[in-house]
Amino acid sequence: MIIVLQPSRWFRYLLVIMLIISAALPGWAQETTIKGTITDETTKETLIGVNILVKGKVIGTITDLDGNFSLTVQQAPPLTLIISMVGYASKEIDISSSQPQPLKIQLVEQTLLGQEVVVSASRVEESILTSPVSIEKMDILAIREGASDSYYKAIANLKGVDVTSSSINFQILNARGFNSTGNTRFVQLTDGMDTQAPALNFPISNLNGPSELDVESVEFIPGASSALYGPNAFNGILLVNSKNPFDYQGLSAYYKQGLNHINGQPGEPQSAQPLYEAAIRYAKAFNNKWAFKINASFLRAEDWYGTNYSDLNERSQGDLPTNPGANRVHIFGDEVSNNIGLLRNVSSIQNTAQALGIGGYIASIPDQVVSRTGYEEQYLVDYGAATNKVNAALHYRINDKAELSYTLNYGAGTSVYTGSQRYSLSEFEISQHKLELTGDNFFARVYTTRENSGSSFIADLTGVRINDTWKDNSTWFGEYTLTYMGALAQQGVAPGSLGTIDQQAAAHQAARAAADQGRFVPGTAEFDNAAAEIKADYIPSGSLFNDRSRMYMAEGQYNFKNEIDFLDLQVGASYRLYELNSQGTIFADVDGNEISISEFGAFTQGSKTVMDDRLKLMASLRYDKNENFKGQVNPRIAAVFTQGQSNIRLSYQTGFRMPTTQGQHIDLNVVSARLIGGLPYYREKYNVFENAFSLNSVNDYIAEVGTGLSPVDPAATSKLVPVNDLPELRPEQVKSIEIGYKGLLAENKLLIDFAYYYNSYNDFITQTAVRKAPGPVYPMPANSDQAAINAVNAPSLLTPITIPGQENTYQTYTNLVDHSVEAHGAALGLTYNLPKNYTIGGNYNYNKLLTEIEPGFLADFNTPEHKFNLMLSNRKLTDKLGFNVTYRYQTAFMWESSFAVGEVPAVGTIDAQVSYKVKSLKSIFKLGGSDILNKRYFLNYGGPSTGAIYYISITFDELLN
């Protein structure tokens, strides 16, 4: 048993510890005051907002509107200043006098490639060229000059990044395969805070992250990173770093006006829809001791619509021209289906048929799956996409060596998310509160993530409940079946005969029309009232979530660089606690069954350079323990060999991912099945293996019946595969080998970055589904008794039972334990600096799953085998004019998820922008668009159809040079 402190209590304890640490830090020393002016070496113009940092300390300042700075340091000389600004080469200035003369510093505009400094690859600062693993970075200029309609979407241009989208304001990032619309294999950090929603366990796009006004840099690492970042840093990690208010002061703002839904498709708006986005940021420092910043932003847009009406249940159609049992991707309510052949033995149907004079047609009822009539997604979800965000921070420099800060990230809005169903995230809220103590060689932080589901609901379930409100399933299927029998009689079909295909089709058409008489129609008061009541009622009687889950995190890291000089050594530790609180609408966390999950971890990392600093060796080791699973040990070994401007890297990395909160504890009816966690409790609770068969084999059985076979024909039942047990859920591991090259050629004008990886996954986490019969079913009956039992029980497998508490279909999490899953891939990036400030570049990505996953288990690889990006830009075509054009292409691939399976077609899109700087207004105007040719496409099967967004924006920055 693990004993944990209450979150509010340990949060207070950690605060006290941090304050004690800060109080114990060295106090004041002799003061040194340094003043100066910084200019552009070429233009001689003063530079505003240049960062001046004292090496080895947290103290620093920026130049003012006249390019001047003044800095007082609690240290006697010698000391070193680091002068830096994005777009310029950094300088180090040595100060040896206690009363130095005012400095005159000139910075040279940076034209060399590969000069960025990154932190995320090794959790210490290092050159991007000598990083031991693949890493990509976007700086302030790349963020500002991106062609996409948001900087977050522009991340798709980085080498190795895969992006999918559920909504206009909900993008999901991934790397190296196994993509999904809720990616639990990828970690996203904003200022060190994990951005996953506690109940979902995956990053929630940029719903509560900073606007582009406040983003200093974005770092992206593809591949396993668990050895440094712990659980679920499995396929990659993204770090978004916001601007420190000491370093980036003043007022900035932007406004963007856009249009989408140009030339709308059927089922979408037929006229262009407006998009509005605005943000403002203000930061101020006082006496280089206190600083604060506050950001606010909003977005309003008409979301992309779900218009995929492909049939997910076409196997039940048989020879009929249309499928009475259709379950269409973006039609909701048609998930409820029934084999009307089961009604042959229902006494009420028999008695009514006799009374109507059609009793002879009981035997004419086919073994045909029929689904209820559903509603298009547009009538059920909220397409009014909205985002409202507030980000604020207060910083205090205790002394030159330590800085204490409080950070708030708050986001609220409306979006659409594709999971096992389509979820309308309406008035969803998520907030993060962080307290952090940082120094030049350490940090300690505590933070909490708190989500509020607001008015979020399940779109699929809403459609089902509207149908239920109007007419219950028993009545509807009864009316359908009786009308079907009568229609056969009217066509002169002989009693007991099935009739021709055309006669059956006509009978199905008449039956649906009769059963749907009086149905609630979208736009009517009856429909609107029913939908409103259902969306306001909690699951299971309604479709509304009631989630207030929380996550609490404490972590720290220490670098021994001031104590040890023969080796770079870091250590770190973390503790995480989930408190699930969905009130039974996601998890089984009803009153009296509170659910929490705790886990802790620690790591150490050492590195050393040898051979005259040409060879860098690095090794790290991490241990993590989740209360429900055995501990995990993850090593990483890497080497980088440097010769001139060429760097060859080789690494062996391991990673792991804990089963998610949902993977462990979900207990939710999603109409087509009940999703249950993979812990033993849930399998025992529902006795899922009693008379259970794999859903994959049940679908094969349904297909055989669809060809005209009887449901009890051994040729059909032989397809059924019993499931008596599944491996107990456990963490998944990956072993990854990567070799790469990064270097500068052609007089440092050409940057080449290549990587190849090979991944081997053990205990691969997957999902599978079973369907239970009410009694035994014998796939190959050995005698007449078994055949008679089959006649009673086998037909029930043809359709799912959707009534909460009576489900016959269960989808659960498990592992593939009898073999590993292998995948490999490569990435190549080229960037070339042309004359007159032109830059041309591109990258190619190859990813392939080498292992064929057995039928019935989801592989979820969901990644194009081939993908490339091409870029052409010039940020200084003139002193005022710049542009950026990007072309992205990916090949077709198969998408697998618990919501839908189908092919995602190949797609190529162009993003472009032209910018114009007005120095007198300290503003930049930008005209651009995403997918400017308006090629309609979707990035995941079951996701919305997206198209062009055209925009014009203006950005004001008080410190714009």
GUKOL-648660 format. One record per residue (C-alpha): residue in one letter; z, y, x. Coordinates in steps of 0.25 Angstrom, whole numbers, plus 5000, padded with zeros to 4 digits. Layout:
// residues N
AZYX ...
END
This chain:
// residues 961
M500050005000 I499650145005 I500650255002 V499950395002 L500550524999 Q500150604987 P498950694991 S499650824988 R500850784997 W500050735009 F499150855008 R500450945009 Y500950855021 L499650875028 L499651025026 V501051025032 I500550945044 M499351035046 L500251155046 I501251095056 I500051065065 S499551205064 A500951265067 A501051175079 L499751225085 P499851325097 G500151465094 W499551595099 A499151625113 Q498651735121 E497551815113 T496051835118 T495251925110 I493651915111 K492652005105 G491152015105 T489852025099 I488751925097 T487251945096 D485951875095 E485351865109 T483951895104 T484151995093 K485352055099 E485852065084 T487352035082 L487651905076 I488651895064 G489551775061 V489451715075 N490551615077 I491551635089 L492451515092 V493451495103 K493151365109 G494251255106 K494951345095 V494751375081 I494751525083 G493451605081 T492751715074 I491351765070 T490551885073 D490651995063 L489452075056 D489252155069 G489252025078 N490652055084 F491851965085 S493251975089 L494151845092 T495551835096 V495951705102 Q497451655105 Q497051605119 A496951665133 P495551645140 P494851565144 L494251525131 T492851505125 L492051565113 I491051485106 I489951575100 S489151505089 M488251545077 V487251455070 G485851475075 Y486351525089 A486751455102 S488251445104 K488951505115 E490251485123 I490851615128 D492051595138 I493151705138 S493951715150 S494651855148 S495851885139 Q495152015136 P493651985136 Q492652095134 P491852095121 L490851985121 K489352005119 I488751875115 Q487351835112 L486851715105 V485551645106 E484851595093 Q484851445094 T483551375094 L483951245101 L484051115092 G485251025092 Q486251125096 E487251095084 V488651055085 V489150945076 V490550895073 S490350785063 A489750675072 S490950665080 R491950755073 V491950845086 E490950955089 E489750905097 S488250935099 I487350875088 L486450825099 T487550735105 S488150685092 P488450535093 V487850515079 S486750575070 I487050705065 E486350825058 K486850965056 M486451085047 D486951215052 I487051355045 L485651385047 A485151255043 I485951265030 R485451405027 E484051375030 G483951245022 A482751235012 S483451155002 D484151224990 S485551184996 Y486051155010 Y486651025005 K485250975001 A484651025014 I485550915021 A484450815017 N483650875028 L484550825039 K484150695046 G484750565040 V485250635027 D484950565013 V485150645001 T485150604986 S485450694974 S486150674961 S486050824957 I485550954961 N486950984967 F487350844971 Q486650784984 I487150664991 L486950645006 N486850515014 A486350455027 R485850315031 G485650245018 F486550205006 N486350334999 S486850364985 T487150474975 G488650454978 N488650424993 T489950364998 R489350335011 F489250475016 V490350575019 Q490250725017 L491250825023 T491350975020 D492251035031 G492850905033 M493150875018 D492550745012 T491750795000 Q491750664993 A492250664978 P493550574978 A493050504966 L491650484971 N491850464986 F490550534990 P490150674994 I489850764982 S488650834988 N489050984990 L489751004977 N490951064984 G490451094997 P490151235004 S488951315000 E487851335011 L488551475014 D489751405019 V489151285026 E489151295042 S488551155045 V488251015039 E488350895048 F487750765044 I487950625051 P487250505046 G487850375048 A489250315049 S490350415052 S491650335047 A492150325061 L492450475061 Y492450515046 G493050395039 P492650325026 N491250345020 A490650415032 F489750295031 N488350345030 G488550485035 I489350615034 L489050755031 L489950875036 V489751005029 N490551115037 S490851245030 K490951385037 N492351425043 P492751555037 F493151605051 D491751575057 Y490851615045 Q491351745038 G490851845028 L490051835015 S488851755011 A488251714998 Y486951654993 Y486251634980 K485151534976 Q484251534964 G483451414962 L482551334952 N482451184950 H481851094939 I480451154942 N479451074933 G480450984927 Q480250844924 P480350784910 G481850774906 E482150894915 P482151044913 Q480751094911 S480951234918 A481551274931 Q483051284931 P483851384939 L484751354951 Y485851454955 E486651434968 A487551544974 A488651544985 I489551644992 R490451635004 Y491451725010 A492351705023 K493251795030 A494151785042 F495451865045 N495951895059 N495351755063 K496551695057 W496151675042 A494851655036 F494351615022 K493051575015 I492651555001 N491351504996 A490851494981 S489551434976 F488851384964 L487551314960 R486951304946 A485651224943 E485051124933 D485250994939 W484150894942 Y483950794930 G483950644930 T482650604924 N482450454929 Y482250374917 S481950244924 D482450114918 L483650054926 N483549934916 E482149904916 R482349754919 S482849734904 Q481549794898 G480749654899 D479349674893 L479649784883 P478849914885 T480149994886 N481549954890 P482549954878 G483649934888 A483250044898 N484350114906 R483650234912 V484150314924 H484450444918 I484650404903 F486050384900 G486650294889 D485550184890 E486450114900 V487050044888 S486249924884 N486349794877 N485549664876 I485249664861 G485049514862 L486649504862 L486649564848 R485949434842 N487349374842 V488049494836 S488549464822 S488349614817 I486949614822 Q486649474815 N487249524802 T486549654801 A485249584805 Q485449484793 A485749604784 L484449674788 G483649554786 I483249534801 G484249424805 G483049344810 Y482849444821 I484149414828 A483449324837 S482449424840 I483449514847 P482949514861 D483849504874 Q483449644877 V484349744884 V484349874876 S485050004880 R485450124872 T484650254872 G485150344882 Y485150494885 E484350574896 E485250624907 Q484950764905 Y485650764892 L486950704898 V487250764911 D487550914915 Y486350964923 G486951094925 A487151074940 A488251174945 T489051184958 N490251284960 K490951284973 V492051354980 N492351334995 A493451415002 A494351405015 L495451475021 H495651465036 Y496851505045 R496851495060 I498251455064 N497851485078 D496651475087 K496751325087 A496951295072 E496351335059 L496951295045 S496051305033 Y496051275018 T494651235012 L494251224997 N492951164993 Y492751164978 G491551124970 A491251104955 G489951084947 T489050994940 S488150894945 V487550754942 Y487950634951 T487250494951 G488250384953 S488250254945 Q487950344934 R487450494932 Y488650584933 S488650724928 L489650794937 S490050914928 E491051014932 F491450924944 E492450984954 I492850944968 S493751024977 Q494251004991 H495451064998 K495651055013 L496651105022 E496251095037 L496851125051 T495851125062 G495851155077 D494851145088 N495250995090 F495850955077 F495850965062 A496750915050 R496350925036 V496750885022 Y495950905010 T495750854996 T494550834987 R494750844972 E493750814961 N493650844947 S492550774938 G492550894928 S491650854917 S490850754925 F490350634917 I489450514917 A488050544911 D487750394908 L489050374901 T488850494893 G487550444888 V488150314884 R489350374877 I488450464869 N487750344864 D489050274861 T489550404853 W488350404844 K488250244842 D489050134849 N488250024856 S488549914846 T487949994835 W486750044843 F486349904849 G486549844835 E485649944828 Y484649924839 T484549774838 L484449774823 T483349874823 Y482649794834 M482749674825 G482149744813 A481049804821 L480649664825 A480649624810 Q479849744806 Q478749714817 G478649574811 V479249494822 A479749354818 P481249344817 G481749284830 S480549324838 L480649434849 G479349494845 T478249554854 I478649654865 D477949764857 Q478849724845 Q480049714853 A479749854859 A479549914845 A480849854840 H481649914852 Q481050044849 A481450034835 A482849984838 R483150104848 A482650204838 A483550154827 A484750134836 D484650274841 Q484550344827 G485550454827 R485750454842 F486350574849 V485150664854 P485350754866 G485450894861 T486150864848 A487550904845 E487850754843 F487350724857 D488050844864 N489350824857 A489450674861 A489050704875 A490050814876 E491150724871 I490750614880 K490750704892 A492150754889 D492750614888 Y493250534900 I492650404904 P492550304898 S492550354884 G491750474889 S490950504901 L491850604908 F492450584922 N493950634924 D494050624939 R495050704948 S495050624960 R495550674973 M495450644988 Y496450694999 M496050685014 A496750715027 E496150705040 G496250755054 Q495650755068 Y496050785082 N495250805095 F495850785108 K494950875116 N496050965120 E496950845125 I495850745131 D494750785139 F494150655144 L493750615130 D493450675116 L494450615107 Q494650635092 V495650575082 G495650585067 A496250535054 S496150545039 Y496750505026 R496150505012 L496650484998 Y495850474985 E496550494972 L495650444961 N495850514948 S494650494938 Q495650454926 G494850324924 T493450394923 I492950334937 F494150254942 A495150164936 D496150274939 V496750284925 D498250324923 G499150224930 N498050184940 E497950294950 I496950264961 S497050324975 I496350284988 S496850315002 E496250295016 F496550345030 G495750345043 A495850385058 F494850395069 T494750425084 Q493550465092 G493250475107 S492050525115 K491750555129 T490550595137 V490150525150 M488950525160 D489050675162 D489150705147 R487850635144 L488450515136 K489450535125 L490250415120 M491050415107 A491850325100 S492750335087 L493550245078 R494150255064 Y495050185055 D495050205040 K495950135029 N495750135014 E496950085006 N495949984999 F495249935011 K495449885025 G495449985036 Q494050025043 V493850045058 N492650125062 P492150145076 R491050235081 I490450235095 A489350325100 A488650375112 V487750495115 F486950505128 T486450645131 Q485250675141 G484850815140 Q484550855126 S484450705122 N485550625115 I485550485112 R486650425103 L487150285100 S488250255090 Y488950145083 Q489650185071 T490450125060 G490750175046 F491450125033 R491550175019 M492650145010 P492350104996 T492350234988 T493450274977 Q492450224967 G492050104975 Q493550064975 H493950114961 I492850154951 D493050094937 L491950164929 N491050124917 V489650174921 V488950114908 S488150014915 A489349954923 R490749984926 L490950024940 I492149964947 G492749984960 G492649874971 L494149854972 P494649714967 Y495449784956 Y494249824948 R493549694949 E494749624944 K494949724933 Y493649704927 N493549554931 V492049584936 F491749454941 E491949374928 N490649324923 A489949424932 F488549434937 S487849524946 L487149644939 N485949624948 S485849474943 V486149524928 N484949624930 D484049504934 Y484549424922 I484249544913 A482849554919 E482649404915 V483049424901 G482149544901 T480949454903 G481249384890 L482249274895 S483449244886 P484749294892 V485249154893 D484049094899 P484449034913 A483249104919 A483949234916 T485449194918 S485049134931 K484849274937 L486349304935 V487249304947 P488749284945 V489649384953 N491049324955 D491549414966 L491149534975 P491749574989 E492949664988 L492649804991 R492849855005 P492349965015 E490949965020 Q490649975035 V489450015043 K489049995057 S488050095062 I487250105075 E486550235078 I485650275089 G485050415090 Y484450525099 K484550675097 G483950775107 L483150895110 L481750885116 A480550975118 E481351085125 N482451075115 K481551105103 L481450965097 L482750895092 I482650745089 D483750665082 F483550515080 A484450415075 Y484450265071 Y485550195064 Y485850045060 N486950025050 S487649895046 Y488549905034 N489649795031 D490349775018 F489249865011 I489849934999 T488949914987 Q489049904972 T488649784963 A488749754948 V489049634939 R488949604925 K489949524917 A489649424906 P490749404895 G490749254899 P490149154909 V488649164911 Y487949044918 P486749094926 M486148944926 P486848874914 A487148734917 N487248684902 S487148734888 D488548784887 Q488348874899 A487048914892 A487748944879 I488849034887 N487649104893 A487049134880 V488349214876 N488649284889 A487349304897 P486649404888 S487849504890 L487449524904 L486149594899 T486849724897 P488049804902 I489249824893 T489549974895 I490849984886 P491950034895 G492949914897 Q491949814893 E490849824904 N490149704909 T489549764921 Y490349804933 Q489849874946 T490749874958 Y490849904973 T490849784983 N490349754997 L489249675003 V490049585013 D489149475016 H488149555025 S488049695031 V487049795026 E486149855037 A485349985037 H484650075048 G483850195049 A483450315058 A483350465058 L482450555066 G482550705067 L481650805074 T481850955075 Y480951045083 N481051195085 L479651265085 P479351405090 K479651525082 N480951465075 Y480251345068 T480951215067 I480251085062 G481050955060 G481150835053 N481950705051 Y481650555047 N482650465041 Y482450315040 N483550225033 K483350075029 L484349975023 L484149845030 T484949755021 E484549715008 I485649724998 E485849604989 P485449634974 G486549684965 F487149764976 L486849914978 A486349944992 D486250094989 F485450125002 N484650224994 T483950295006 P482450315009 E481950235020 H481250355026 K481450505025 F481050625032 N481250775032 L480350885039 M480851025041 L480151155045 S480951285047 N481051425053 R482351495050 K481751625058 L480351625054 T480551775055 D481951845056 K482051845041 L481151725037 G481451575038 F481051445031 N481351295030 V480451185024 T480951035023 Y480250915018 R480950785015 Y480450655012 Q481050515009 T480350385005 A480650304992 F481850214991 M482650134982 W483950194976 E485050104972 S486350144964 S487250094953 F486550204944 A485150174947 V484150094956 G482750144959 E481750204968 V481850344974 P480450394976 A479950454989 V480150604989 G479750724998 T480250864996 I480151005003 D481251105004 A480851245009 Q481451385010 V481151515016 S482251615020 Y482251765022 K483351835029 V483751975025 K484652025036 S485052155029 L485552075017 K486151965026 S485451875017 I484451765017 F483451735006 K482951595004 L481851534995 G481651384995 G481651254988 S482051114988 D480851014985 I479951134984 L478751044979 N479651004967 K479450854969 R480350784959 Y481250674965 F482550604965 L483350554977 N484150444970 Y483750354959 G484550404947 G484650544953 P483950664947 S482550714949 T482550834958 G481550934961 A481351074967 I482351184969 Y481851314972 Y482751424976 I482951564982 S484251604988 I484951724995 T486051705005 F486951815010 D487751805023 E488551925028 L488451865042 L486951835042 N486351875055 
END
